[in-house]
Amino acid sequence: MPEDIQNHSQIRHPLLETALIALVFGVSALMGYYSVETPVLLHLFYVPVVLTGALQGRQRARLMALLCILSSLIIFVPNLNAEAVDGIPLMTLAVFLLWAATLVLIGVIVGALSDRWRIAMDHLTEAHKKDVLTDSLTGVANRRAYEFELARRIADWNRNAKDLSLVLLDIDYFKKFNDRYGHQAGDAVLRAVADELANTVREADLIARYGGEEFAVVLSETNIELAKEVAERIRALIESSRFPFNGLILRLTVSVGIAQIREGEDATAFVQRADAALYSSKEAGRNRVHFHDGSTCQQFGNGMATEIKDQTKSGDSRGGSDPYTDEVTGLPSQKVFLEELRRRAAERNRYGTKLSLAIVEFNEDLDDTVHDAHARKSLLATISKLASSVLRDTDLIARFDENSLGILLPATDLTNALVPLTRLRANASQYSDAKYASLSYAVSIGAVEVLGDEHPGSALQRVEVALKSSSAEGGNAVSYHDGQECQKVAEDAPTAELQSQRD
């Protein structure tokens, strides 16, 4: 018998059992009083057996059937005497045995049906409870469960003074990550972070998805010192982990805030202090752990700013009011570039058309102590104009990052894409501006052709690898990634030479 069915069969109701046993003995007394030859009253025993099976399951129904059979033996007492034991009519004995077997069979059937119905109801209840209290994407507790459990543990703190700490963590630059690789990659990352948390904290601790990319960990019986160690372990583990998705190897970091509950503090104040610590980690450069000691927020651990660039700095349109236009160059923003890349890649997969993309990065180090904002704007505007002069009207030029432009070349294979890109590199390296005589307009370019059924994020990774290859030897170069390795395009290479390099 399955374990869950056994558990249900062992559910007992003392008052109900007492009433049914009394009914059995009452029927037995009635049969003894009338002393009937034909065992018609035996059918009354079906009542306690069926009720027991329906209400208490198969195991208890068997015992009740056995009790009924033993009690019903009273019908044979008048047929017994001291001289002969064969006074029981054969037909009566046969009918009795058939009745006894039927009684047990009915008890088992009704009890089994009752057990399975109860199990199905329990599973349905558990599934409903899981839907109500569990985040469907990550499988951890949702905000409702988190708030309920936090209130319960704060009440336990008030009664028993057991230590309680709260850890809030936020995935750094999650919106940028989502825009670049798509929402499916973002969902995969959320699930991966939830799994890392589950592998790091104890089963007694509660993990919850607190917001879009925010998680909360309620640490029971944990003081601030232990909570800091747990939080730093979580931060370091996520920083060092790599998350595979559709051929991509993704990495990310988290910012963490911690607080330990204080005497007389309610849930709102407790969460606010942890949230203030989280905000301090973000303000300090992200990928850090801060804790609130009751008056101030202090950093803990070895976390430091990540290499991921914050795209909300001044001069970047992604911090402005229009997410589709770059304020400095007037070009489409990175958001537009990524959306168009996804659309063109889907079109390429559907119809088999060609698609190439490139990132153009200027090599000048625009340190604000040397060059002012006007120099930055002049450099960006000039390179965007040079790119426009060598590309077709159907090609897309967009602001990709602080010091780079993205170029999308639809209906173009890599060989044909390298021709205008090589010309762009040559024109930029020769350009000079009397107003900014010390400013270099040389660029490094990475290019790829989107392969069959390739995910846009994978193509972006390859183009960034090609860009790093161009920059590795001082810049002012064009490199492309053919799906296997990076190759550098020779300076002033004619179209025929580019074709031979491609082959």
Helices and strands as residue ranges (DSSP letters): H 3-9, H 14-34, G 40-45, H 46-56, H 58-72, G 73-79, H 90-133, H 143-160, E 164-171, H 174-181, H 183-200, E 206-209, E 214-220, H 224-240, E 243-245, E 248-250, E 254-260, H 267-283, E 289-292, E 297-300, G 317-319, H 334-351, E 355-362, H 373-390, E 396-401, E 404-410, H 414-430, E 443-449, H 456-472, E 478-481, E 486-489, H 495-502
